[in-house]
């Protein structure tokens, strides 16, 4: 089949690559000519500066020019297509609503081209990005307003987790397809033919509105579970003597009905989905006069988690950040990615700068460059205090305190490096509980403060 993806961000690029791997003729379109030119080279360093996802470059190299093509020529790619996947950015507005500016602009451009197409075969316009419930109807109205005929609209939300997106796209836990008629379902069954009758993959066919709702409910439920552990489990460990949060988590999740995923307490969840999606669902439900107190609480707990260790360091540990140098390890919102969207480290660094630190030593195995673009000194002179290092050890050298903000494997069991590099008095703020042998640090006069535990100071 001929498939077009509109937008080559995280969702669009992964979807285009994996579809091309399965033998479809895929055209990935973007209005950013520089990005298209970089993708067309097949060079890993040019591709990964946009989307750094394990295994993605290998697929692009294998299929480029064969079943995978990149183009900024919309008219050329749309002719004769069977399915068009809308993979556009849908950021949050200030009021929490979904900003459809990019989406609407792309839809209008597509409609103008399709109104004059030569090949009149039926095709399906598919919402792949997360969009408000009812957006498929909105897309349908745009097409009809331009005189486009013989088409259907569908919703086919993605459920990819960054760091494992390629593996998840190759073998998803479920494929959700929302269409209006049998003809459109049949087109998407051909797109996903390898999954339709799979014994381990749920292939779900429903209405476009239900498919759109499934994505929102799934993401808000996941964030609510994370917030429960951070807002309840972690607080018990931090405020009630002799409670071990790790044993608490193990004891609770030993029940088969309770997931271990999301039970590892942290300094908050980030990324492009959770915060944006729960804010959008709150906005959508308020518009139909539904109470959103539970969702609001989940969102507030998650935002609170991002910086409260710094406040605890002051109130419980007596630490003064003014004129100190603080190392921040882990800049991306999670390991195995360079994605800085809504990363907890952003609020950590902003909070530290607000406390008057002299310098911030930053390190991430993949996201140093992405972070440097977020913390652009031309936008805020305080960002000149941030220096980036090529290793964690180099970053902590000369610092007075350390904040671990992501779950990169190299930060686990980091106590020996701390001991060899900096001497006490020294404060370790562990936002991901990555240092299991913290008692040894405390015994050697380091101060340790982690999510889920009381502050541990030298005797």
N, C-alpha and C positions, 0 to 999 in steps of 0.2 A: 504494500500500500504506500501511497505518497502521504507523508506526514509532515506538517509544518509546526514548528514551535516558535511562538512570538515572544521574544525575550530570551536572553542567554545568561541569566543570572544563575543562582544556585539550582533552582528548580528546573528551569528550561534547559540548561546545559546537561544536567544529569539525565533528564528524561530523553532528550535528543540522542545522547550517546548510547544509552541502553536500548532504545528502540532501534537504532541503527545496527546494534550488535545482533538483534534478533532478525535482521534481514529486511526491515522496512527501508524505503527510500526516504530519508529524513533531511529536511531543510531547516536549519536553525537560523532564524532571522533576528537581527537587532539593528536599531538605528544608529548605534555607536560604531562608526566605521573602523575606528582604531581597534576596538575589541574584536570585531570580525576579522580584521587583518591579522591580529595576534593569534586568534584561534586557528586560522587557516594555515599558519606555519607548522602547527603540530608540536611546537617546542614547549617543553614542560614549564620552563621558567616564565614564559609569556602567558600560558594558560593558567598556571597556579596562582598568579598574582590576582586573578579575578575569583577563581573557585579552586580551593585547595582541598581536594577530596581523594582519599586513597583509592587507587585503581582507575580513576577517571581519565587521566592522561593516556594510559595504555589503550583504553577503548578508542579514544579519539584518534590516536596514531594508527590503530589497526583498521579503522573504518573510513578515515578521512579520504575524500575523493572517490570513494566506492559507494557506500550506502549513507555516508554522512557528509553534508555540504553546509557551508556557512555563507550567508549572503545578507547584504543590506538593501537588496532590490526586492521590495515587497511584491510588486506586480509580477515579477518573474517566478517567485516561489509559490504564489498562490494559485496559479493556473493549473487546473487538473488535480487539485488536492482532494484527498478523501477525508482528512481530519486536521483541524487547526487547533492547536493547544495554546491557550492564553496563559502565559507564564510571566506576568507583569508584576512589578513591585506594588504592594498594597499597604503602604505605611499607615500609621495612626495619625489622626489629626489631634489637636489639642483637647478636644472634647471626648476623645476616645473612639470616635467614629472612624471608619475606614476611608482613607483618601483614595479615591478612584481616578485621580487625574491622569496617571499614566495609562491605566486600563481604558478609560474612555477615549483618550487620544488614539490609542492603538486600535480600538474597536471602530472608531470613525474612519481611520485610514484604511482598515481592512474592508469595511463596507463599501467605500468609494471604489476600491479595486474590484471587489466581487460583483458589484452591480453591472460591470461591463465584461465579465469573464466570457470566454469562448466555449469552454467545456461546461456543459450544463448538468453534469452528473450531480447526484445528491452528495452533500458533504455535511460534516458535523463540526460546529464550533464548540470547543470544550474548555470550560473553566478548570484549569489545573491549579492556579494560585488560590489561596484562601480568600474568598470574597463573601460579603454579607448575604444572608439568606434572601433569595429572590433575585440575585444578580443575573442568573441565566435568563430570566424574563426581560431584564433590562437590556441584555445583549441582543435578545430576539427583537426587541423594539427598535434598536439602532439599525439592525440589518433591514428590517421591513421599511423603515423610514427612508432608506436609500434605494429601495426597490430590489433588494437581493431576493432571489427565489430558490426553491428546491434545496432547503437547508434545514438542519435541526440544531438545537442547542442542548448542551449536556453539562453536567458537573462531574468531575473526576478528581477529587481532592488527592493531594499527595500526603503521605505519612512518613516522610523520610527524616531520619535523625542524622544530623551532620556528623561526619566521622565514619559512618557506616552506610551512607546513602547509596553507593553503588551496589553493595551486597543486598541492601533492602529493596532496591529497584529490580534487581535480578530475581529475587525471591521474596516478595512482600508477604506480610501476614494476611493482608486482605487487599482486594481491589474493589473500590466502590464506584459504581457508574450510575449516574442519574440521567435518565432520558424520558422523552414523552411518547415515543412510539417504537414499535418493533423494528422498523427499518433502521432507526438510529442505533438501537441496541445492537443490531447485527453488524453495523460498521465498527463499533467499538469492540465487539467480540472478535473481529478479525485483527484489530490492533493488538488485543491482549489474548490472542488465541492460545498461547502457551500456558495461560493461567485459568482459562474458563472452566476446565474440567479437572483441575489439579486436585490431588487428594489431600494436600495439606494447606492449600491457599483458599480462603473464602472469597468467592467472586459474587459480589452483591449488586443486584440490579434494583433500582428504586426510582423515585422521582428526583428531579434536579434539586428541589428545595430540601428534601431529606438528605441528599448527599452533601449539600452545603452545610446543613446542620450537624451532620455526623462529625465533620472536621472540627467545628467549634466545640462541640460537647467533649470530644476526645481530648483536645488540647487543654481545655479548662479543667477537665477532670484530672489530668496529669499534674497540672500546676497546683490544683487544690490538694492533691496527695502530698506533693513536695512541701507545700505550705503547712500542711497538718504536722508533718514531722518536724519542720523547723519551728512552728509556732506552739507545738505542744511537747513533743518528745525532747527536743533540744532544750526547751525552757525548764523541763523537769530536771534534766541533768545539770543545768547551769545554776539552779536555785535551791535544790534539795540535796542535803549532804548525803554522801556515800551512795549515790545513784550513778551507775556506770552506763553511759548512753549506748555503748556498743553492745553490752549484754542486754540492755533494754530492747534495742532494735532486733537482736537475734531472737530473743524470747517471743516478741510479738509476731515477727514474720515467720516463725516456725509453723504458724497456722497456715495451712494451704490456701485458705481463702484470702490471705493478706499478702500483697506483693512485696518483694524485696526492692523492686525498682522504686526509686524515689524516696527510700527510707534512710538513705545516707545523708545526714544533716549537713548543711553547707551554708555558705554566705550568699545564697540566692541563686535562682535559675535565670539564665539570660538567653540570648539568641533572638532570632528574627520572628519567632512564633508565639511563645507563651504569653508574654506581656501584651503584645499587639492583639492577639486573638481574644484574650479574656476582656480587654478593654472594649473591643468591638462588640462582643456578645453582651456586655453590660449595657452599652449604648443601644443595641437593638432591642433588648428586653425592656429597657426603660421606655422606649417609644411605644410599646404595646402595654404599658402600665403593669409590668411584672416586677416584683421585688427582686433586687439583686444583692442583698446584704451578704450572702455567703460568698458570692464571687468577689465582691468588693473587699471582703476580709482576706480572701486568698491573695488577691493582688497586693494589698497593703502589707501583709506579712512578708511576702517575697521582696518587696522594695525595702522594707525595714532591715531584712537580713543582710543586704549588700554592704551596709556601713556600720552596723551596730557594734562590731568587734572593736572598731576604733574608739567608740564611745565607752565601751567596757574597759578598754586599756587605760583610759583616763580615770574613770570613776572607781574601778576595781583594782587596777594595777598601779595607779598613781603615776602613770607615764606622761611626760610632757613632750609633745611633738614639736613644739616651737624650736626652730633652728637645728632640728635633727635630720639625719639622712635615713630614709626608709627604703628598703628593697621590696619591690612588688614582683612576685614570681607568678606567671600565668596571666596573660593579658586577654587572649581570646576567651569567649564565653565558656568554652569547654576544650578538652584535649582534642588533638588530631584535626584541628581546623585553624584557619587564620581569620575567622569571622569575628569581628568586634561588635556586631550589632547587639545592643542592650547588654553587653558584657558587664558583669559585676565589677570588674577592674576599673571601669570608667568612673563609677561613683566612688570607689575606693580612692582612686587618685585625686579626684576632685575634692573629696573630703580631706585628704591629707594636705593638699595645697591650701585649703581653707584653714587648716590648723597651723599654718605657718612653717611647714617643714623647709629645711634648707635645700634639700635635693631629693629626688626620687630615682632610684636605680631600678630600671625595668628590664625584664627578660621574659621572652616566650620563645619556644623552639620554632614556631611558625609565624607568629603575629607581630613581630617587632615593627615591620614596615606598615602593616595595617594600623597599628596603634599610633605610629608617628603621623599618619594621615588624620587620625581622629584628634590627636593632641597637637594641632598645628600652631606653632608659636605666633604665626602671623594673625591668628584669631584671638589669642590670649597670651600675653607676655609671660604669665605664670608657667606656661607649658615649657618655657626655656629651662625650667628646673629639672625636667625629665631627661635622663640619659639612658640610652639603650645599650645593652651588653650582649655578648655572644654566648654567654654561659651563665648558669645560675650562680656558680661560685664567684665569677667576676662581679656579678650584680650585688651580692651580699658583702663583698669586701668593702671595708670602710663604712658600713652602715651601722646604725644604732638599733634598728628594729627590722623585722621581716614580716611581710604579709603574703601568705600563700593563697592565691585567688582562683586557681583552677586545678584540675585533677590530673595534670600531666604525670605520667609514670615516673619520670626522673625526679619528681619532688617527693616521692614516697620514700620513707626511711632516710630523710635528708639530714638527720641529726649529726652524723659523722662529718659531713661537709661543713655544717654550722660550727662544730667544735674546732675544726681545723682552720677555719677562716676568720671567725670573729670571737672575741672573748667577752665574758660577762663583765658588767651588767649588760644584758641584751634581751630584747623582747621578741618573742616569736608569736605572731598571730596566725593561727592555722584555720583558714576559712573552709578547708576541705578535709580536715582530720587526716592529713597525709603523713603525719609523723607518729607512728604507733609507739615508738620507744621514748615518748616524751618524758617519762619519769627519769630517764638517765640524764636528760638535759637539765631538768630541775635540780637533780642531785648535784650537778656541776655548776649550780648558781645561775642558770638561765631562767628567765620568766617565760612561762608558756600559757597561752590563752587560746582556747579552741571553741568552735561552735559545739555546744552540747556538754561543756565541762566548766566547772568553776576555774577561776584564775589560779594558776599554780606558781607560787613564788618561792625562792630559796628560803630555807629556814634561817 
